[in-house]
Amino acid sequence: MDKEIEYVWNTPWSFGTVLYLLNRYLPFIDAFIAVRMFTADNSPEVTIIFALRAFFSLIIRLAKSATQYCHVSNPLLESQAAVPNVTQVVLMVRTYAIWGRKRSILGGLVTLALCTLVPAIVICYFEVHSWKYVTAPPPAGTICFATGVSKIIFLAYVFLICCETCIVVLTMIKGVQHLRQTRSSWIVKMYKDGLLFYFYNLSMRLVCGEKYLVLIYFSQCAPLSTSSSRLLHRSATKTSLDCVRILPIMRFRAAIAPIFEIQGAIRIALWPTMVALWHNPALWLAPSTISQLFMAHVWGALSRGYDADPATQDLKRKLIYDNAHGAVLDLGAGYGYTAKYLDRSKVTTYIALEPNTLMHPAIRAIAGAAGFTEKDGTLLILACGAEDTTVIQQLASVGQPHCIDTIISVLTLCTIPRPEATMQALVRDVLRSGGMLLFYEHVLSPRADVARAQQFWTPMWRVFFDGCRLNRPSHLWVERISGWDKKEVWGKEGESEENVWWHRLGKFLKA
């Protein structure tokens, strides 16, 4: 209750607040109504609001006979049949939220509601008005005794089953993706409770009573069954509504994620950089050198963490080990971790292109462990940028054009200057015919909200990460280069669409 006061009553009202209150408190009312209608004693005078006495302390006598009471109760039955649709709306809102508020999902859910919930309400209206009552003879003790009723109500339950099945399918698709990324207790609870609720409620709707078979809904048990379902809805969708509140926080956390990475970079690299500046004050006159020094410390820690991730290892192995061959040019080699994923039997030369000379010792060590050394000519470290294609040709092959069999770019196109022109020149002048370009890059997200976050953070991100830009559609630039025989681009499996570092992988074969 304390959380409800904090997060519901003390916050500005919204559509979600109204849904929460309707879903939370209406089941108490209609459950009492149903019990009263089907358990009250025969009496010449009955009080239709008896079941609401605890809530309103108001008794109104609306009928003079049991039969009259039963007909007056028709609107109550209609409300009991229609009000559960509030819960369907809650489930739809939850589904819309966990799918990142995609317009396509919203359109699909609205269409689903129009095709299932609206017909269900209409069917309930006609079914309730088809009831015929008599006063129950003693000792039945039941006021509302139906002698005739249409069986059309089962169609309404077919519509509701179809609606909930579509919702649970959409939920589980996203659940598989989320549970691959995290085992947070509330996320597990959201999907587990949703699935259990679906199967329990499905069984309630398929079978009602011992005498009636699947999809045949017996009218006398309708209100009681509906009420039990509503109480279950209240419990299950409380988690849904809580999660709808949490998901915007997830989006907010995703949007501000770069600040935590920047904080980590400062914690890792600020002190050693300041020590270097203390010992060599002349560095203050060379901002680019300071940036490289800072980045050398940052990337030393981050690249070890990335490379230790089993999912990243498997991803690089499939991309690089299976495809790289001949003379390999590694753009922005960093600490040289790409060398670990090269098949030594297929790769003749590893050419590490890294302008930051502070990283060269690590390249030699890691490449040497993979079997590539400068002594035997299988390792060549170049300190130029990727845009210096003439220098690359001269140093790599004594001026011969088209000397590279494989170009690899791992988290590099975000940093190199003039990336479109640079990649076109590399493919045109350096990569030989039949050669391959392999890349693994974080790129501009197709989602407008994530792209806005990327645009917002890029100016600050560039300062701390040696010119890296979060907002480059590098994969699209590569696709637009002419001369490809085969193109293949895919995403990182299980990656959240809200990730500010949204990744694309590519394999391109030059004609």
For each residue, the residues with C-beta under 8 A, 3 or more apart:
1: 4 5
2: 5 6
3: 6 7
4: 1 7 8 9
5: 1 2 8 9 10
6: 2 3 9 10
7: 3 4 10 11 245
8: 4 5 11 17 20 21
9: 4 5 6
10: 5 6 7
11: 7 8 17
12:
13: 17 18
14: 17 18
15: 18 19 93
16: 19 20 93 241 244 245
17: 8 11 13 14 20 21
18: 13 14 15 21 22
19: 15 16 22 23 86 89 90 93 241
20: 8 16 17 23 24 241
21: 8 17 18 24 25
22: 18 19 25 26 83 86
23: 19 20 26 27 86 87 90 233 234 237 238 241
24: 20 21 27 234 238
25: 21 22 28 29
26: 22 23 29 30 83 86 230
27: 23 24 30 31 227 230 231 233 234
28: 25 31 32 55
29: 25 26 32 33 51 52 55
30: 26 27 33 34 76 79 80 83 223 226 227 230
31: 27 28 34 35 227 228 230 231
32: 28 29 35 36 51 52 54
33: 29 30 36 37 51 52 76 80 223 227
34: 30 31 37 38 80 223 224 226 227
35: 31 32 38 39 51 224 227
36: 32 33 39 40 50 51
37: 33 34 40 73 76 143 144 223
38: 34 35 142 143 144 220 223 224
39: 35 36 141 142
40: 36 37 43 46 50 141 142 143
41: 141 143
42: 66 135 136 138 140 141 142 143
43: 40 46 66 143
44: 64 65 66
45: 61 63 64
46: 40 43 50 61 63 66 69 143
47: 50 59 60 61 62
48: 60 62 63 69 72 73 76
49: 52 53 56 58 59 60 62
50: 36 40 46 47 53 59
51: 29 32 33 35 36
52: 29 32 33 49 55 56 58
53: 49 50 56 57 58 59
54: 32 57
55: 28 29 52
56: 49 52 53
57: 53 54
58: 49 52 53
59: 47 49 50 53
60: 47 48 49
61: 45 46 47
62: 47 48 49 69 72
63: 45 46 48 66 68 69 72
64: 44 45 68
65: 44 68 69 135
66: 42 43 44 46 63 69 70 135 136 143 144
67: 70 71 133 134 135
68: 63 64 65 71 72
69: 46 48 62 63 65 66 72 73 143 144
70: 66 67 73 74 131 133 143 144 145
71: 67 68 74 133
72: 48 62 63 68 69 75
73: 37 48 69 70 76 77 144
74: 70 71 77 78 128 129 131
75: 72 78 79
76: 30 33 37 48 73 79 80
77: 73 74 80 81 128 131 222 223
78: 74 75 81 82 124 125 128
79: 30 75 76 82 83
80: 30 33 34 76 77 83 84 222 223 226 227 230
81: 77 78 84 121 124 127 128 153 156 222 226
82: 78 79 85 121 124
83: 22 26 30 79 80 86 230
84: 80 81 87 88 160 226 229 230 233
85: 82 88 89 117 120 121
86: 19 22 23 26 83 89 90
87: 23 84 90 91 230 233 234 237
88: 84 85 91 92 113 117 160 163 164 167
89: 19 85 86 92 93 113
90: 19 23 86 87 93 94 237 240 241
91: 87 88 94 95 164 167 194 237 240
92: 88 89 95 96 109 112 113 167
93: 15 16 19 89 90 96 97 240 244
94: 90 91 97 98 171 194 237 240 241 243 244
95: 91 92 98 99 105 109 167 170 171 174
96: 92 93 99 101 102 105 106 109
97: 93 94 100 101 243 244 247 248
98: 94 95 171 174 178 243 247
99: 95 96 102 105 170 174
100: 97 251 447 497 498
101: 96 97 105 106
102: 96 99 105 106
103: 106 107
104: 107 108
105: 95 96 99 101 102 108 109 170
106: 96 101 102 103 109 110
107: 103 104 110 111
108: 104 105 111 112
109: 92 95 96 105 106 112 113 167
110: 106 107 113 114
111: 107 108 114 115
112: 92 108 109 115 116 163 166 167
113: 88 89 92 109 110 116 117 118 163
114: 110 111 117 118
115: 111 112 118 119 159
116: 112 113 119 120 159 160 162 163
117: 85 88 113 114 120 121 159 160 163
118: 113 114 115 121 122
119: 115 116 122 123 155 156 159
120: 85 116 117 123 124 156 157 159 160 163
121: 81 82 85 117 118 124 125 156
122: 118 119 125 126
123: 119 120 126 127 152 153 155 156 159
124: 78 81 82 120 121 127 128 153 156
125: 78 121 122 128 129
126: 122 123 129 130 150 152
127: 81 123 124 130 131 149 150 152 153 156 219
128: 74 77 78 81 124 125 131
129: 74 125 126
130: 126 127 148 149 150 152
131: 70 74 77 127 128 146 148 149 219
132: 146 147 148 149
133: 67 70 71 144 145 146 147
134: 67 145 147
135: 42 65 66 67 143 145
136: 42 66 140 141 142 143 144 145
137: 140
138: 42 141
139:
140: 42 136 137 145
141: 39 40 41 42 136 138
142: 38 39 40 42 136 145
143: 37 38 40 41 42 43 46 66 69 70 135 136
144: 37 38 66 69 70 73 133 136
145: 70 133 134 135 136 140 142
146: 131 132 133 149 219 220
147: 132 133 134
148: 130 131 132
149: 127 130 131 132 146 219
150: 126 127 130 153
151: 154 216 217 219
152: 123 126 127 130 155 156
153: 81 123 124 127 150 156 157 217 219 222
154: 151 157 158 215 216 217
155: 119 123 152 158 159
156: 81 119 120 121 123 124 127 152 153 159 160
157: 120 153 154 160 161 205 215 217
158: 154 155 161 162 215
159: 115 116 117 119 120 123 155 156 162 163
160: 84 88 116 117 120 156 157 163 164 205
161: 157 158 164 165 202 205 206
162: 116 158 159 165 166
163: 88 112 113 116 117 120 159 160 166 167
164: 88 91 160 161 167 168 198 201 202
165: 161 162 168 169 198
166: 112 162 163 169 170
167: 88 91 92 95 109 112 163 164 170 171
168: 164 165 171 172 194 195 198
169: 165 166 172 173
170: 95 99 105 166 167 173 174
171: 94 95 98 167 168 174 175 191 194 195
172: 168 169 175 176 191 195
173: 169 170 176 177
174: 95 98 99 170 171 177 178
175: 171 172 178 179 191 194
176: 172 173 179 180
177: 173 174 180 181 494 496
178: 98 174 175 181 182 187 191 496
179: 175 176 182 183 187 188 191
180: 176 177 493 494
181: 177 178 494 495 496
182: 178 179 187
183: 179 187 188
184: 187 188
185: 188 189
186: 189 190 242 243 246
187: 178 179 182 183 184 190 191
188: 179 183 184 185 191 192
189: 185 186 192 193 239
190: 186 187 193 194 239 240 243
191: 171 172 175 178 179 187 188 194 195
192: 188 189 195 196
193: 189 190 196 197 236 239
194: 91 94 168 171 175 190 191 197 198 236 239 240
195: 168 171 172 191 192 198 199
196: 192 193 199 200 236
197: 193 194 200 201 232 233 235 236 237
198: 164 165 168 194 195 201 202
199: 195 196 202 203
200: 196 197 203 204 232
201: 164 197 198 204 205 229 232 233
202: 161 164 198 199 205 206
203: 199 200 206 207
204: 200 201 207 208 225 228 229 232
205: 157 160 161 201 202 208 217 229
206: 161 202 203 214 215
207: 203 204 212 213 214
208: 204 205 212 217 218 221 222 225
209: 212 218 221
210:
211: 218
212: 207 208 209 216 217 218
213: 207 216
214: 206 207
215: 154 157 158 206
216: 151 154 212 213
217: 151 153 154 157 205 208 212 222
218: 208 209 211 212 221 222
219: 127 131 146 149 151 153 222
220: 38 146
221: 208 209 218 224 225
222: 77 80 81 153 208 217 218 219 225 226
223: 30 33 34 37 38 77 80 226 227
224: 34 35 38 221 227 228
225: 204 208 221 222 228 229
226: 30 34 80 81 84 222 223 229 230
227: 27 30 31 33 34 35 80 223 224 230 231
228: 31 204 224 225 231 232
229: 84 201 204 205 225 226 232 233
230: 26 27 30 31 80 83 84 87 226 227 233 234
231: 27 31 227 228 234 235
232: 197 200 201 204 228 229 235 236
233: 23 27 84 87 197 201 229 230 236 237
234: 23 24 27 87 230 231 237 238
235: 197 231 232 238
236: 193 194 196 197 232 233 239 240
237: 23 87 90 91 94 197 233 234 240 241
238: 23 24 234 235 241 242
239: 189 190 193 194 236 242 243
240: 90 91 93 94 190 194 236 237 243 244
241: 16 19 20 23 90 94 237 238 244 245
242: 186 238 239 245 246
243: 94 97 98 186 190 239 240 246 247
244: 16 93 94 97 240 241 247 248
245: 7 16 241 242 248 249
246: 186 242 243 249 250
247: 97 98 243 244 250 251
248: 97 244 245 251 252
249: 245 246 252 253
250: 246 247 253 254 498
251: 100 247 248 254 255 449 498
252: 248 249 255 256
253: 249 250 256 257
254: 250 251 257 450 453 496 498 499 500
255: 251 252 449 450 453 500
256: 252 253 259 260
257: 253 254 260 261 499 500
258: 261 262 457 460 461 470 500
259: 256 262 263
260: 256 257 263 264
261: 257 258 264 265
262: 258 259 265 266 460 461 464
263: 259 260 266 267
264: 260 261 267 268
265: 261 262 268 269 294 298 302 464 465
266: 262 263 269 270 464
267: 263 264 270
268: 264 265 297 298 301
269: 265 266 272 273 294 295 297 298
270: 266 267 273 274 294
271: 274 275
272: 269 275 276 297
273: 269 270 276 277 290 293 294 297
274: 270 271 277 278
275: 271 272 278 279
276: 272 273 279 280 283 293
277: 273 274 280 281 283 284 290
278: 274 275 281
279: 275 276
280: 276 277 283
281: 277 278 284
282: 285 286
283: 276 277 280 286 289 290 293
284: 277 281 290
285: 282
286: 282 283 289 290
287: 290 291
288: 291 292
289: 283 286 292 293
290: 273 277 283 284 286 287 293 294
291: 287 288 294 295 463 466 467
292: 288 289 295 296 355 356 358 466
293: 273 276 283 289 290 296 297 358
294: 265 269 270 273 290 291 297 298 464 466
295: 269 291 292 298 299 356 465 466
296: 292 293 299 300 356 358 359
297: 268 269 272 273 293 294 300 301
298: 265 268 269 294 295 301 302 464 465
299: 295 296 302 303 334 335 359
300: 296 297 303 304 335 359 362
301: 268 297 298 304 305
302: 265 298 299 305 306
303: 299 300 306 307 334 335 337
304: 300 301 307 308 335
305: 301 302 308 309
306: 302 303 309 312
307: 303 304 312 313 337 340
308: 304 305 313
309: 305 306 312 313
310: 313 314
311: 314 315 493 494
312: 306 307 309 315 316
313: 307 308 309 310 316 317
314: 310 311 317 318
315: 311 312 318 319 440 492 505
316: 312 313 319 320 321 338 341 410 440
317: 313 314 320 321 322 341
318: 314 315 321 322
319: 315 316 322 323 438 440 505 507
320: 316 317 323 324 338 341 342 408 438
321: 316 317 318 324 341 342 343
322: 317 318 319
323: 319 320 406 436 438 507
324: 320 321 328 341 342 343 346 347 406 408 436 438
325: 328 343 346 347 405 406 436
326: 346 347 348 349 404 405 406 435
327: 347 348 349 351 396 397 403 404 405 406
328: 324 325 342 347 349 350 351 404 405 406 407 408
329: 351 353 392 396 404 406 407 408 426 430
330: 333 336 338 339 350 351 352 353 408 410
331: 353 386 407 408 409 412 413 416 426
332: 353 354 386 409 410 411 412 415 416
333: 330 336 338 352 353 354 359 363 381
334: 299 303 337 354 359 363 410 411
335: 299 300 303 304 359 362 363 366
336: 330 333 339 352 354 359 362 363 364 365 366 367
337: 303 307 334 340 341 366
338: 316 320 330 333 341 342 352 408 410
339: 330 336 342 350 352 363 366 367 369 370 372
340: 307 337 366 369 370
341: 316 317 320 321 324 337 338
342: 320 321 324 328 338 339 346 347 350 370 372
343: 321 324 325 346 347
344: 347 370 371 372
345:
346: 324 325 326 342 343
347: 324 325 326 327 328 342 343 344 350 372 406
348: 326 327 378
349: 326 327 328 372 377 378 379 380
350: 328 330 339 342 347 367 370 372 378 379 380
351: 327 328 329 330 380 381 382 392 396 404
352: 330 333 336 338 339 363 367 379 380 381 382
353: 329 330 331 332 333 382 384 385 386 392
354: 332 333 334 336 357 359 360 363 381 382 383
355: 292 383 384 385
356: 292 295 296 359 466
357: 354 360 383
358: 292 293 296
359: 296 299 300 333 334 335 336 354 356 362 363
360: 354 357 363 364 381 383
361: 364 365
362: 300 335 336 359 365 366
363: 333 334 335 336 339 352 354 359 360 366 367 381
364: 336 360 361 367 368 373 374 379 381
365: 336 361 362 368 369
366: 335 336 337 339 340 362 363 369 370
367: 336 339 350 352 363 364 370 372 373 379
368: 364 365 371 372 373 379
369: 339 340 365 366
370: 339 340 342 344 350 366 367
371: 344 368 378
372: 339 342 344 347 349 350 367 368 378 379
373: 364 367 368 376 378 379
374: 364 377 379 380 381
375:
376: 373
377: 349 374 380
378: 348 349 350 371 372 373
379: 349 350 352 364 367 368 372 373 374
380: 349 350 351 352 374 377 395 396
381: 333 351 352 354 360 363 364 374
382: 351 352 353 354 391 392 395 396
383: 354 355 357 360
384: 353 355 388 391 392 395
385: 353 355 388 416 417
386: 331 332 353 392 412 416 422 426
387: 416 417 418 421 422 425
388: 384 385 391 392
389: 392 393 422 425 426 429 430
390: 393 394
391: 382 384 388 394 395
392: 329 351 353 382 384 386 388 389 395 396 426 430
393: 389 390 396 397 399 400 401 403 429 430
394: 390 391 397 398 399
395: 380 382 384 391 392
396: 327 329 351 380 382 392 393 403 404
397: 327 393 394 400 403
398: 394
399: 393 394
400: 393 397 403
401: 393 429 430
402: 429 430 431 432 433 435
403: 327 393 396 397 400 430 432
404: 326 327 328 329 351 396 407 430 431 432 435
405: 325 326 327 328 431 432 434 435 436
406: 323 324 325 326 327 328 329 347 435 436 437 438
407: 328 329 331 404 426 427 430 431 435 436 437 438
408: 320 324 328 329 330 331 338 438 439
409: 331 332 412 413 437 438 439 440 441
410: 316 330 332 334 338 439 440 441
411: 332 334 414 440 441 442
412: 331 332 386 409 415 416 441
413: 331 409 416 419 423 439 441 472 474 477 478
414: 411 441 442 468 469 470 472 474
415: 332 412 465 466 467 468 469
416: 331 332 385 386 387 412 413 419 422
417: 385 387 422
418: 387 421 422
419: 413 416 422 423 472 474 477
420: 423 424 477 480
421: 387 418 424 425
422: 386 387 389 416 417 418 419 425 426
423: 413 419 420 426 427 477 478 481
424: 420 421 427 428 481
425: 387 389 421 422 428 429 430
426: 329 331 386 389 392 407 422 423 429 430 431
427: 407 423 424 430 431 437 481 483 510
428: 424 425 431 483
429: 389 393 401 402 425 426
430: 329 389 392 393 401 402 403 404 407 425 426 427
431: 402 404 405 407 426 427 428 435 437 510
432: 402 403 404 405 435 510
433: 402 510 511
434: 405 509 510
435: 326 402 404 405 406 407 431 432 509 510
436: 323 324 325 405 406 407 507 508 509 510
437: 406 407 409 427 431 478 506 507 508 510
438: 319 320 323 324 406 407 408 409 506 507 508
439: 408 409 410 413 474 475 478 504 505 506
440: 315 316 319 409 410 411 503 504 505
441: 409 410 411 412 413 414 474 475 503 504 506
442: 411 414 470 501 502 503
443: 472 473 474 475 476 502 503 504
444: 451 454 470 471 472 473 502
445: 450 451 454 497 499 500 502
446: 451
447: 100 450 451 497 498
448: 451 452
449: 251 255 452 453
450: 254 255 445 447 453 454 497 498 499 500 502
451: 444 445 446 447 448 454 455 471
452: 448 449 455 456
453: 254 255 449 450 456 457 500
454: 444 445 450 451 457 458 470 471 500
455: 451 452 458 470 471
456: 452 453
457: 258 453 454 460 461 470 500
458: 454 455 461 462 469 470 471
459: 462 463
460: 258 262 457 463 464
461: 258 262 457 458 464 465 468 469 470
462: 458 459 465 467 468 469
463: 291 459 460
464: 262 265 266 294 298 460 461
465: 265 295 298 415 461 462 468
466: 291 292 294 295 356 415
467: 291 415 462
468: 414 415 461 462 465
469: 414 415 458 461 462 472
470: 258 414 442 444 454 455 457 458 461 500 501
471: 444 451 454 455 458
472: 413 414 419 443 444 469 477
473: 443 444 476 477
474: 413 414 419 439 441 443 477 478 504
475: 439 441 443 478 479 489 504 506
476: 443 473 479 480
477: 413 419 420 423 472 473 474 480 481
478: 413 423 437 439 474 475 481 506 508
479: 475 476 484 487 489 506
480: 420 476 477
481: 423 424 427 477 478 484 508
482:
483: 427 428 510 511
484: 479 481 487 508 509 510 511
485: 509 510 511
486: 507 508 509
487: 479 484 506 508 509
488: 506 507 508
489: 475 479 504 505 506
490: 504 505 506
491: 495 503 504 505
492: 315 495 503 504 505
493: 180 311
494: 177 180 181 311
495: 181 491 492 499 502 503
496: 177 178 181 254 499
497: 100 445 447 450 502
498: 100 250 251 254 447 450
499: 254 257 445 450 495 496 502 503
500: 254 255 257 258 445 450 453 454 457 470
501: 442 470
502: 442 443 444 445 450 495 497 499
503: 440 441 442 443 491 492 495 499
504: 439 440 441 443 474 475 489 490 491 492
505: 315 319 439 440 489 490 491 492
506: 437 438 439 441 475 478 479 487 488 489 490
507: 319 323 436 437 438 486 488
508: 436 437 438 478 481 484 486 487 488
509: 434 435 436 484 485 486 487
510: 427 431 432 433 434 435 436 437 483 484 485
511: 433 483 484 485
